[in-house]
Amino acid sequence: MKSKSSLFLFVFLLSGLVSFTSREYDFRFFAIGDMPYRVPEDFGRFEKLISAINKERPAFTVHVGDIKAGKNPCSDAYYEKIYGYFRNFKQPLIYVPGDNEWTDCHREGAGGYDPVERLQKVRSVFYKDNKSLGQQKLDLLTLNSYPGFEKFVENAIWEKRAVTFATLHVVGSNNNLKTDSAATNEEYKERNAANLFWLEETFNRAKLNQSRGIVLFLHAALNYKDTEHNGFRDFTRKLRQEALAYHKPILLVYGDHHRFQVDKPLRDDEGKVIPNFTSVMVFGDPDIHGVEIRVNKHYPSLFEIRQFLVSGN
């Protein structure tokens, strides 16, 4: 027969275990990108990933762009096929455009399309309203509701459990900045201005709402070098300015280079890392896996980053 003291200790430890596991994390979301590439064989692997994520029941999933390989055709039919896959996510799915689905569509193998026309098509297929994709819908604040930014349906802000989330349309291929002397770069200039406005709006709303942290989603593996022909220079300058003024955790989720990587790329005036800023690159072709991110108020950096590996992928 157990003594009263040992029974009390057992109940205390059990209650502590229950208490600990119940607050292991507040909620979680998934991030994927740069997939599917090798079609049609990758469609089955993509379906396996979607099924695996559905079983986990995350708050939402974000695809950070490149829904196709750069050499594959940028056809209307392909966009519609991927749109159908996105509708198979049981929880909300938010999509950020990548470069392969519009900026690189001028390539002969991709169909020789006009990139701006393909961007318009991407917007019409994937952004029909101010809600997420997926079977469960998430209401989004979208940039096109702001005067002067009516075409930018893809930039969105939402909140969950005092965390601010935002998507920004920043893509690989030097962010579509052409460096030859004949280029006018009208598309780049307009979208760049929209992204800078949206980045500032994201931080302003996070401060106003006293958010615990910020998560930013975009496609490009940013070039943080401050050089003249760098299509990311304006954005990274603004990002650094906002990060230095915001003293809570910031997480940047992106793709483009197809390898899982966690980094501290932003530095202050003394060359030291900006400690509250972390970036994570998602898996991509040929690896069709996901990244699980847990929001945990008991974790000093707020965001716990975990690999989500699908067997056989």
SULQUIVEN-V873999 format. One line per field, one symbol per residue. ss: DSSP state (~ for helix, > for strand, _ for the rest). phi: phi as a letter, one per 20 degrees, with the letter a starting at -180 (. if undefined). burial: + if it has 9 or more other ideal C-beta (glycine too) atoms within 8 Angstrom, else -. A space follows every 50 residues. Layout:
ss=???
phi=???
burial=???
//
This chain:
ss=___~~~~~~~~~~~~~~~~~~~____>>>>>>________~~~~~~~~~~ ~~~~~~___>>>>____________~~~~~~~~~~~_____>>>>_____ _______~~~____~~~~~~~~~~~~____>_>_____>_>>~~~_____ _____>>>>>__>>>>>_____~~~~_________~~~~~~~~~~~~~~~ ~~~~~~~~____>>>>>_______________~~~~~~~~~~~~~___>> >>>>______>>>___>_____>___>>>>>________>>>>>>_____ __>>>>>>_____
phi=.fffffffffffffffffffffdfbeabcdccrlaededeffffffffff fffgfelffacceeomebffeefeegffgfffgffffeffegcdcdfdff ebfefffgfeomefgffffffgffeecebecfenfeedfcedffeegncf eefeeccbcblmcedbdcedcfllmmeedffefelffgffffffffffff ffffffffelffaccdcbefffeefedfeefdgfffffffffffedddfc cddbcndmbfbdbceecefenefefedccceefbgeedccdecdecfeeg emdedcfcedgne
burial=------+--+------------+-+-+++++++++++-+--++-++++++ -+++-+-+-+++++++++++-+-+---+++-++-+++++-++++++++++ +++++-+--++-+-+--++-+++-+++--+-+++---+-+-+++----+- -+++++++++--++++++++++-++++-------+-++--++-+++++++ +++-+++-+-+++++++++++++------++++-++++++-++--+-+++ ++++++-+-+---+-+-+-----+-++++++++++-++++++++++--+- -++++--+-+--+
//
